[in-house]
Amino acid sequence: MMKKIYILGIIAFILAGCYEDKGNYDYKKVNDLVSITFTPEPIISEYSYNYKYRQPALDTLKVTYSPVITQSEVDGGSNLEYQWITWKTVNDETVYDTVFSKDLLLKYPPKKSTKYEPLFRVIDHSTGIEYYQKFSMKTEVPFVNSWFVLHGQPGDRKLAVVEGVNEVSEEPNIIYDVYEDAWGVRRYQGATSLLYTMDGNDYSGICEFIVVIQPDSCSYMHAYDLVVRKGFESMIPNVTPRPRLAYGLSSEIPGTSSGIIVDQAGHFYWARGYGWYYSVKTNEETKDYIVDKIFLARSSYVTVWDKVHKQFMYYALSQNPSIWDRPIERPVVKEDNQAALTLFDKGVFKEDEWKNQDVLYMGQGNSDMSEEGVLIVARDTTNYTVYQIGFNGQGGNSFIEVVKTPALKMKLEENSQFATSVAFKDQIFYTRNSAVYLYNLVSGEEIYLYDAGGPITKLQFRMAREYDEGYGTVDANKRLAVVVNNPDGTGELHDVFLDAAGDIERTMIHTGFGPIQDIIFSAPGVRHL
């Protein structure tokens, strides 16, 4: 026991001596790098500081990255040494380079993907302390998952793009004349319609194309770099008189992408790959056809309503050859290698069923039977009927199957707009005044959905069909676009985000446009299920 007390006493004496002796020594303050930030401000992740830029269009993008360092004991930066360690691949070998400067200048050339992953290093020679930070700087392909908007007065139209509309975290960016932004010149002032197709990879590896349609011309260009690949002379056949073009539509048919262009005389032209359009073969019953409404289904069947002759026709586009060999000149397609525009089989409709009816809308079929076909809204005076038409059915003596549903509670007006999507089975979206309504064909119920605050001139889902979300396209067949053209000459694009039940989750309103003529949604590498 005495030994333990003795040892504890010695320890207490030593500690007391240390306490009493505090302050008898000289202490030197050590410099500390209190904070290190960077300009421009990066997006910070767990592993690196990140910068993303839209791929430059016309000129090289130059960005200078610079650290901003606060020190606890030293003013200025004479004690600091800066290094930026960069690397690139040359002949399959990684080549490193060290830049001994505070600032790092990087260049992003136009119309190509660029990525840098430098390592920043700063050494404090007063302490020997080193600090490291990893970076990732890259460009992203522009206009992916974006709206292309054709707007402005006739003769002064512009092609705009609205980027950043896919995720909640994205900030929308609007370029009101994207072709001038890319190339420094105005173009497409007389455009009337836009067409988006997936025509397979060309030599540049890009498969997304936009056709900009003007009455006297059209251009076929990549959606993501706006490089024109074909003009009217090569796209449209050499017919006499030269057709005046009106509008276009497209569909992603399994195995190929197809497009339709309609001219002002009511004739249409077809394409199956790479933007070559051909005249439609007819027979004796259809040679005088005039398109009033037309829809291209995923089943490859084109449905045509001829209002003048009060008749429906179909065109089996899959019976035409696909153009996949990337020819420089227009391939020759023989007439006997084409489908013929054909009247619907007798018995599909009752005799004189369409004598007093008119077609208000033809669009994406969305019943289990018609998803590969078309939905039709018809009017007889003030009575409305919905026809769901499929091309794989076995009903009666025809391969065309029809389900007819009276829409007793549907209330429309002269300028009502329509939209349908496979995401909302047996439901139709339509407008009345400034409001959007949802009509349930099963229950016969009309449901108020949304008030846009102005005259609605177009409804359109980003994508109306099924698709593969592996390309970053999120819920596109549940995203409804509402176009408002106000009396003061301004246009608005309302993005309405719907849940699976058709209820509104949120909305985004894009403004600054002139009167909106047409819209299309660009999706990367879309493949249908």
C-alpha positions in Angstrom: 0.0 0.0 0.0 2.8 2.4 0.9 4.4 1.7 -2.5 1.2 2.6 -4.4 0.8 5.9 -2.4 4.5 6.8 -3.2 4.1 6.2 -7.0 0.9 8.3 -7.1 2.6 11.1 -5.3 5.4 11.2 -7.8 2.9 11.3 -10.7 1.0 14.2 -9.0 4.3 16.1 -8.5 5.3 15.7 -12.2 1.8 16.9 -13.4 1.9 19.8 -11.0 5.3 20.8 -12.3 4.1 20.7 -15.9 1.1 22.8 -15.1 3.1 25.4 -13.2 5.7 25.5 -15.9 3.2 26.2 -18.7 4.1 29.3 -20.7 7.8 29.0 -20.1 8.4 27.9 -23.7 8.3 29.8 -27.0 5.4 28.6 -29.4 5.4 29.2 -33.1 2.1 29.4 -34.9 1.8 26.9 -37.9 0.2 28.1 -41.1 -3.0 26.4 -42.2 -4.8 26.4 -45.5 -8.1 27.4 -44.0 -10.2 27.0 -47.2 -9.7 26.1 -50.8 -12.4 26.9 -53.4 -12.3 27.2 -57.1 -13.7 29.5 -59.8 -15.8 28.8 -61.7 -17.7 27.1 -58.9 -17.8 23.3 -59.5 -20.5 20.7 -58.7 -19.0 18.8 -55.8 -19.4 15.0 -55.6 -17.9 12.5 -53.3 -14.9 11.8 -55.5 -14.3 14.9 -57.6 -15.2 18.5 -58.5 -17.3 18.4 -61.7 -17.9 20.8 -64.6 -20.4 20.1 -67.4 -20.8 22.2 -70.5 -23.1 22.0 -73.5 -21.0 21.0 -76.5 -19.9 24.2 -78.2 -21.7 24.9 -81.5 -19.7 27.5 -83.4 -16.6 28.6 -81.5 -14.1 26.9 -79.1 -15.1 27.3 -75.5 -12.2 28.5 -73.3 -12.5 28.2 -69.5 -9.9 29.2 -66.9 -9.9 27.3 -63.6 -8.4 29.1 -60.6 -8.1 28.2 -56.9 -9.1 30.7 -54.2 -7.0 29.9 -51.1 -7.4 31.4 -47.6 -4.4 31.0 -45.2 -4.4 31.3 -41.4 -1.0 32.9 -40.9 0.5 34.0 -44.3 -0.6 36.8 -46.6 -0.2 36.4 -50.3 0.9 33.2 -51.9 4.7 33.3 -52.0 4.8 30.2 -49.9 2.6 28.2 -52.2 3.5 26.1 -55.2 0.7 25.2 -57.7 0.6 22.2 -60.1 -2.1 21.0 -62.5 -1.4 17.4 -63.6 -3.1 16.6 -66.8 -3.1 13.5 -69.1 -4.3 12.4 -72.5 -4.0 9.3 -74.7 -1.6 9.4 -77.6 -1.2 6.2 -79.7 -2.8 4.1 -77.0 -0.4 5.5 -74.4 -1.2 7.8 -71.6 0.9 11.0 -71.7 1.1 13.1 -68.6 1.8 16.8 -68.4 2.3 19.1 -65.4 1.5 22.8 -65.6 3.2 24.8 -62.9 0.8 27.7 -62.6 -2.1 28.8 -60.4 -4.5 28.9 -63.3 -5.4 26.2 -65.8 -6.8 27.1 -69.2 -8.7 24.4 -71.0 -10.2 24.5 -74.5 -13.4 22.7 -75.7 -13.5 22.6 -79.5 -16.9 22.9 -81.3 -19.1 20.0 -82.3 -17.2 17.2 -80.6 -17.1 15.6 -77.2 -14.3 16.6 -74.9 -13.3 15.4 -71.4 -10.5 16.4 -69.0 -9.7 14.8 -65.6 -6.8 16.9 -64.2 -5.4 16.6 -60.7 -4.8 19.9 -58.8 -1.9 20.0 -56.3 -0.8 22.9 -54.0 2.3 22.7 -51.7 2.7 25.0 -48.7 6.5 25.3 -48.4 6.3 26.9 -45.0 4.9 23.7 -43.6 5.5 21.1 -46.2 1.8 20.3 -46.3 0.3 19.3 -49.7 -3.3 19.4 -50.8 -4.8 17.5 -53.7 -8.1 17.7 -55.6 -9.4 15.6 -58.5 -11.5 17.2 -61.3 -13.8 16.1 -64.1 -14.5 18.6 -66.9 -16.6 17.4 -69.9 -18.9 18.5 -72.6 -22.3 16.8 -73.1 -24.1 16.4 -76.4 -26.6 19.3 -76.7 -30.3 19.1 -77.2 -30.8 15.6 -75.8 -34.2 15.1 -74.1 -35.1 18.6 -75.1 -38.0 20.4 -76.9 -37.5 21.8 -80.3 -39.9 24.7 -80.8 -40.8 26.3 -84.1 -42.0 29.8 -83.3 -42.5 33.3 -84.7 -44.6 34.9 -87.4 -44.8 33.3 -90.9 -41.7 34.4 -92.8 -39.9 35.2 -89.6 -39.9 31.8 -87.9 -37.1 30.5 -85.6 -36.2 27.1 -84.4 -35.7 27.1 -80.6 -34.6 24.5 -78.1 -35.6 24.1 -74.5 -33.0 22.1 -72.6 -33.1 20.8 -69.1 -36.7 19.6 -68.9 -36.1 16.0 -67.9 -35.3 16.0 -64.1 -36.4 18.1 -61.2 -32.8 19.1 -60.5 -32.2 20.4 -64.1 -32.5 24.1 -64.8 -34.2 24.8 -68.2 -32.1 26.6 -70.8 -33.8 28.2 -73.8 -32.0 29.1 -77.1 -34.6 31.0 -79.1 -32.8 30.6 -82.5 -30.7 27.5 -82.2 -29.6 27.4 -85.9 -28.3 31.0 -85.8 -26.6 30.2 -82.4 -24.8 27.2 -84.0 -23.9 28.6 -87.4 -24.2 32.4 -87.2 -26.9 32.7 -89.9 -30.7 32.8 -89.9 -32.5 29.9 -91.5 -36.0 28.3 -91.8 -37.9 31.5 -91.5 -40.7 30.0 -93.7 -40.9 26.6 -91.9 -44.3 25.2 -91.1 -43.6 21.8 -89.5 -41.0 19.7 -87.7 -40.4 15.9 -88.0 -38.1 13.8 -85.8 -36.8 10.4 -86.9 -34.4 7.7 -85.7 -32.9 6.6 -89.0 -30.0 4.3 -87.8 -26.4 5.3 -87.5 -24.6 7.0 -90.3 -20.8 7.2 -90.5 -20.7 9.8 -87.7 -22.5 7.4 -85.3 -25.5 9.7 -85.0 -29.0 8.4 -85.7 -31.3 11.2 -84.6 -32.5 13.5 -87.4 -34.9 16.5 -87.7 -36.7 17.3 -90.9 -37.6 21.0 -91.1 -40.4 21.4 -93.5 -41.1 24.6 -95.5 -43.7 24.8 -98.3 -41.0 24.9 -101.0 -38.2 23.0 -99.4 -37.1 20.8 -96.5 -33.9 19.9 -94.7 -32.7 16.7 -93.1 -30.2 17.4 -90.3 -28.7 15.8 -87.2 -30.7 16.8 -84.1 -27.6 17.2 -81.9 -25.2 19.1 -84.1 -27.6 20.7 -86.6 -25.5 19.6 -89.6 -27.7 19.4 -92.7 -27.2 16.1 -94.5 -29.9 16.3 -97.3 -32.0 19.0 -99.0 -35.3 18.9 -100.8 -33.9 17.9 -104.2 -32.5 14.6 -102.8 -35.2 13.9 -100.2 -38.4 14.3 -102.2 -38.9 12.5 -105.6 -38.8 14.5 -108.8 -42.5 14.8 -109.4 -44.3 17.4 -111.5 -45.5 19.8 -110.4 -43.1 20.1 -107.5 -45.1 19.5 -104.3 -45.8 22.2 -101.9 -45.2 20.7 -98.5 -47.4 21.0 -95.4 -46.3 18.8 -92.5 -44.8 15.5 -91.4 -45.1 12.7 -88.9 -42.9 9.7 -87.9 -42.9 6.4 -86.0 -40.3 4.1 -84.6 -41.3 0.8 -86.3 -39.5 -2.3 -85.1 -36.4 -2.8 -87.1 -36.5 0.7 -88.8 -37.7 4.3 -88.5 -40.2 5.7 -90.8 -41.5 9.1 -91.8 -44.4 10.6 -93.7 -44.5 14.0 -95.4 -47.8 15.4 -96.6 -48.0 18.1 -99.2 -50.6 20.8 -99.6 -52.5 18.9 -102.2 -53.2 16.1 -99.7 -50.7 13.6 -101.1 -48.1 11.9 -98.9 -44.6 10.5 -99.3 -43.0 7.7 -97.3 -39.4 7.0 -96.0 -37.9 4.0 -94.4 -34.4 5.0 -93.3 -31.9 7.8 -94.2 -34.4 10.4 -95.3 -35.2 9.2 -98.8 -38.9 9.9 -99.5 -41.0 8.3 -102.2 -44.4 8.7 -103.8 -47.2 6.5 -102.7 -48.5 3.8 -105.0 -52.3 3.8 -105.4 -54.9 1.6 -107.0 -58.0 2.4 -109.0 -60.1 3.0 -105.8 -57.6 5.3 -104.1 -55.9 7.2 -107.0 -57.8 10.4 -106.2 -57.2 10.3 -102.5 -56.9 13.5 -100.5 -55.4 13.4 -97.0 -57.4 15.2 -94.3 -56.1 13.2 -91.3 -53.3 10.7 -91.2 -51.5 8.7 -88.6 -48.5 6.4 -88.7 -48.7 3.6 -86.2 -45.9 1.5 -84.7 -47.4 -1.5 -86.5 -46.3 0.2 -89.7 -49.8 0.9 -90.9 -50.6 4.4 -92.1 -54.3 5.3 -91.5 -55.7 7.9 -93.9 -59.0 9.7 -93.6 -60.2 11.3 -96.8 -62.8 13.9 -95.9 -63.7 14.7 -99.5 -64.5 11.1 -100.4 -65.6 10.1 -96.9 -63.5 7.1 -96.8 -60.7 5.4 -94.7 -57.6 3.9 -96.3 -54.5 2.1 -95.0 -51.0 1.9 -96.2 -48.8 -1.1 -95.1 -45.4 0.7 -94.9 -43.6 -2.4 -93.8 -44.2 -3.8 -97.3 -41.8 -1.2 -98.7 -38.1 -1.8 -98.7 -35.9 -0.5 -95.9 -33.0 1.8 -97.0 -30.1 0.7 -94.8 -27.0 0.7 -97.1 -26.2 4.4 -96.7 -26.3 5.2 -100.4 -25.0 8.6 -101.6 -27.6 8.7 -104.4 -31.3 8.1 -104.1 -31.9 4.3 -104.2 -34.4 3.2 -106.9 -37.5 1.7 -105.5 -39.6 -0.1 -108.1 -43.3 0.4 -108.1 -44.0 -3.4 -107.9 -41.9 -3.4 -104.7 -44.2 -1.1 -102.9 -47.4 -1.3 -100.9 -50.6 0.2 -102.4 -52.9 2.7 -100.6 -56.0 0.6 -100.0 -59.5 1.2 -98.8 -60.6 -0.3 -95.5 -62.3 -3.6 -96.0 -66.0 -3.6 -96.4 -67.6 -4.6 -93.2 -65.2 -2.8 -90.9 -67.7 0.0 -90.7 -71.4 0.0 -91.3 -72.5 1.2 -94.7 -72.9 5.0 -94.7 -71.4 5.1 -91.1 -69.3 8.1 -92.1 -71.9 9.9 -94.3 -72.7 12.4 -91.5 -69.6 12.0 -89.4 -66.3 13.8 -89.5 -63.0 12.9 -88.0 -61.7 15.4 -85.4 -58.6 13.5 -84.3 -56.4 10.6 -85.2 -53.7 9.6 -82.8 -52.0 7.0 -80.7 -54.2 4.0 -79.9 -54.2 3.2 -76.2 -56.4 0.2 -75.6 -55.0 -3.3 -75.3 -56.3 -4.0 -78.8 -55.3 -0.7 -80.5 -51.9 0.1 -79.1 -50.3 -0.9 -82.4 -53.0 1.1 -84.3 -54.9 4.3 -84.1 -57.5 6.1 -82.0 -60.1 8.2 -83.8 -62.5 10.8 -82.4 -65.5 11.4 -84.6 -68.4 13.9 -84.5 -71.9 13.6 -85.8 -73.5 17.1 -85.2 -73.0 17.3 -81.4 -72.5 13.6 -80.7 -69.0 12.2 -80.3 -67.8 8.7 -80.8 -64.3 7.2 -80.2 -63.0 4.4 -82.4 -60.1 2.2 -81.3 -58.6 0.5 -84.4 -56.1 -2.3 -84.4 -54.4 -4.0 -87.3 -53.7 -7.3 -85.7 -57.2 -8.3 -84.7 -59.1 -11.3 -86.0 -62.6 -9.7 -85.9 -65.0 -10.6 -88.7 -63.5 -11.2 -92.1 -60.9 -8.4 -91.8 -57.5 -8.1 -90.1 -58.7 -4.6 -89.1 -60.4 -4.7 -85.7 -62.6 -1.8 -84.4 -64.0 -1.0 -80.9 -66.6 1.8 -81.0 -67.4 3.7 -77.8 -70.0 6.6 -77.6 -68.5 9.5 -75.7 -71.8 10.8 -74.2 -70.2 13.2 -71.7 -67.4 14.5 -73.9 -67.7 18.3 -74.4 -65.7 19.8 -77.2 -65.4 23.1 -79.1 -64.4 24.0 -82.6 -60.7 24.4 -81.7 -60.3 21.6 -79.2 -56.9 19.9 -79.3 -56.3 16.2 -78.5 -53.6 13.9 -77.2 -53.4 10.2 -76.3 -50.6 8.0 -74.8 -50.2 4.3 -74.1 -49.4 5.3 -70.5 -53.1 6.2 -70.0 -55.2 3.3 -71.2 -58.6 4.1 -72.7 -58.2 7.8 -71.9 -58.2 10.9 -74.0 -56.8 14.4 -73.2 -58.5 17.3 -74.9 -58.9 21.1 -74.4 -61.8 23.4 -74.0 -61.1 27.2 -73.8 -57.9 27.4 -71.8 -58.3 24.2 -69.9 -57.2 20.6 -70.3 -59.6 17.7 -69.6 -59.2 14.0 -69.3 -62.0 11.7 -70.6 -62.2 8.1 -69.3 -63.7 5.9 -72.0 -64.5 3.1 -69.5 -66.4 5.2 -67.0 -67.6 7.9 -69.4 -66.3 10.5 -66.9 -64.8 13.9 -67.8 -62.2 15.1 -65.4 -60.8 18.7 -65.2 -57.0 18.6 -65.3 -55.2 21.9 -65.9 -55.9 25.5 -66.8 -53.1 27.0 -69.0 -54.4 30.6 -68.7 -54.6 31.2 -72.5 -55.8 29.8 -75.8 -54.4 26.2 -76.2 -53.3 25.4 -79.8 -51.6 22.1 -79.4 -51.4 19.1 -77.0 -48.6 16.6 -77.4 -46.9 13.9 -75.3 -43.1 13.8 -75.4 -43.5 10.3 -76.6 -46.9 8.6 -77.0 -45.6 5.0 -77.2 -43.6 2.6 -75.1 -39.8 3.1 -75.1 -36.6 2.1 -73.4 -35.6 4.3 -70.5 -32.0 3.2 -70.7 -31.1 6.4 -72.6 -32.0 8.7 -69.8 -35.5 9.5 -71.1 -37.7 9.6 -68.0 -41.5 9.0 -68.1 -41.7 10.6 -71.6 -45.2 9.1 -72.2 -46.5 10.8 -69.0 -45.2 14.2 -69.9 -47.8 16.3 -71.7 -46.9 19.5 -73.5 -49.5 22.3 -73.7 -48.9 25.0 -76.3 -50.5 28.4 -75.6 -50.6 31.2 -78.2 -51.7 34.4 -76.5 -53.6 37.2 -78.3 -50.6 39.5 -77.8 -48.5 37.3 -80.2 -46.5 35.5 -77.5 -46.2 31.8 -77.2 -45.8 29.5 -74.1 -44.8 25.9 -73.8 -46.2 24.3 -70.6 -44.6 21.0 -69.5 -47.2 19.1 -67.4 -45.7 16.2 -65.4 -48.3 13.5 -64.8 -48.3 10.5 -62.5 -49.5 7.0 -63.4 -53.1 8.0 -62.5 -53.1 11.1 -64.7 -52.8 13.6 -61.8 -50.5 16.5 -62.0 -47.2 16.2 -60.2 -45.7 19.6 -61.3 -45.6 21.9 -64.2 -42.8 23.9 -66.0 -43.8 26.9 -68.1 -41.3 28.1 -70.8 -41.9 31.6 -72.2 -40.2 34.1 -74.5 -41.4 32.6 -77.8 -43.4 34.1 -80.6 -46.5 32.3 -81.8 -45.6 28.5 -81.6 -46.2 26.7 -84.9 -44.9 23.2 -84.0 -43.0 21.2 -81.3 -41.1 18.0 -81.2 -39.2 16.2 -78.4 -35.7 14.8 -79.0 -34.9 11.5 -77.3 -31.5 9.8 -77.6 -31.3 6.5 -79.3 -34.9 5.6 -78.6 -35.8 2.0 -78.9 -39.3 0.8 -78.5 -40.1 -2.3 -76.5 
